[in-house]
Amino acid sequence: LSLSLSSLVSLSSPHSLSPSSHPSLSLPPCPSFATIPISQLALSLISMRFPSQLLLNFIITTSLVHSWWMLEDLDGSMGRLDPSTCSRLPGLSRRQRDLCIRHSRVMGVVVKGVQESLSQCEETFRGEVWNCTSSARSSMGMPAKVASKETAYIYALTSAGVTQSIAKACAKGEMEECSCGPLPSSPSRSFLWSGCSDNVKFGNTFTRKFIDGEEKNKGDARSLMNLHNNRVGRRLLNSAMEKSCKCHGVSGSCVTKTCWKVVPKMSDFSATLKKKFHNAMQVSAARVGAGIQLQTTNSPSNGRSGRYLRTEQEDVSRVARHALVYLDASPDMCAKSEEMSGRECGEKCREMCCGRGWRTIRRVVDEHCHCVFHWCCEVRCQTCSVIRERNYCK
């Protein structure tokens, strides 16, 4: 692979390296290499310890808008992130890289949080035209440049998901940086506050430092939008914490009950956040002094809402502080037929298939049936052959 300085300047595609679109790039005649997503190439170079810092700098400046999203592709299964990976991961700010190196175990949990959040996003929107695998997430797996409400949802969910993952790991004693979270001080007659609460406070603090830090240095409208939605996700997670209790006594009696605070399951939280997705507010950027702030599209820039959002009416302000916000209209999810083709559509084929029709596949499957409980303690079932239908977009 031969690259000159003029080649690096001329390359601007955020998605792939293509010799047809960039004549100044000298590539071997290998059609499969020409369309490798840059994030995949970057991670490959990292794993090979590729020596060309110039090429890595090119990747950073031309494509990785929010490069911490590349954490999704890393392996955090060992419970920690190798500090050397932090040093080689392109695009991290100095502060992010320092946090990554100094807190390798926390970063392993961050990787897990990012991965679980995006997987849960796909599960929550399964059966929808947008299912969190396209449009708002580009071919690099990172949020697209379109600042739509889909992107707003992903940012809020991921910010909360990373916080949740860290909070749970603290309570389990998996990291030396934190331990149990604080217990409420309000007394109760029916139970005692005791046990080990999930440490959402530490989770919030670390997530804010790592995820929000780079956005705060930019000050553009998209960064303000991202910051607002990150805060909405974490704020909603904090307010959704639940009480978990355990009874103490002879033979399971509840002579004494102790309770502590836990973060909600990601599936429950994602469903709650989905309601905010449907009620997201469109905003625009307004010049305020030497900087800019966001304001609702139907109001002048009077008053405030949250830290990054301005609005005219106080009642709207209270709503906006907890609402997802976006700058751009959602892209046409039906524009690319290949993204819909082959998707299972269940009973929503008319909406999901974008008017292109669908095909139904019938299969004979064996299932348990006529199950009977026999004392004690066994359930006996027969096997029945049934016809099941599954619908797929054309």
Sequence and secondary structure as in RCSB ss.txt:
>XXXX:A:sequence
LSLSLSSLVSLSSPHSLSPSSHPSLSLPPCPSFATIPISQLALSLISMRFPSQLLLNFIITTSLVHSWWMLEDLD
GSMGRLDPSTCSRLPGLSRRQRDLCIRHSRVMGVVVKGVQESLSQCEETFRGEVWNCTSSARSSMGMPAKVASKE
TAYIYALTSAGVTQSIAKACAKGEMEECSCGPLPSSPSRSFLWSGCSDNVKFGNTFTRKFIDGEEKNKGDARSLM
NLHNNRVGRRLLNSAMEKSCKCHGVSGSCVTKTCWKVVPKMSDFSATLKKKFHNAMQVSAARVGAGIQLQTTNSP
SNGRSGRYLRTEQEDVSRVARHALVYLDASPDMCAKSEEMSGRECGEKCREMCCGRGWRTIRRVVDEHCHCVFHW
CCEVRCQTCSVIRERNYCK
>XXXX:A:secstr
 B  HHHHHH   SSB  TTT TTSB  S TTGGG BHHHHHHHHHHTT   HHHHHHHHHHT TTGGGGGGGS 
 TTSS  HHHHHHSTT  HHHHHHHHHTHHHHHHHHHHHHHHHHHHHHHTTTSS  SSSSSB TTSSB S   HH
HHHHHHHHHHHHHHHHHHHHHTT  TT   B       SS EE S B  HHHHHHHHIIIIIHHHHTT SHHHHH
HHHHHHHHHHHHHHT EEEEEEESGGG  SEEEEEEE   HHHHHHHHHHHHHT EEEEEEEETTEEEEEETTS 
S S BTTTEE S HHHHHHHHTS EESS    TTS HHHHTT B TT HHHHTTTS EEEEEEEEEEEEEEEEET
TTEEEEEEEEEEEEEEEE 
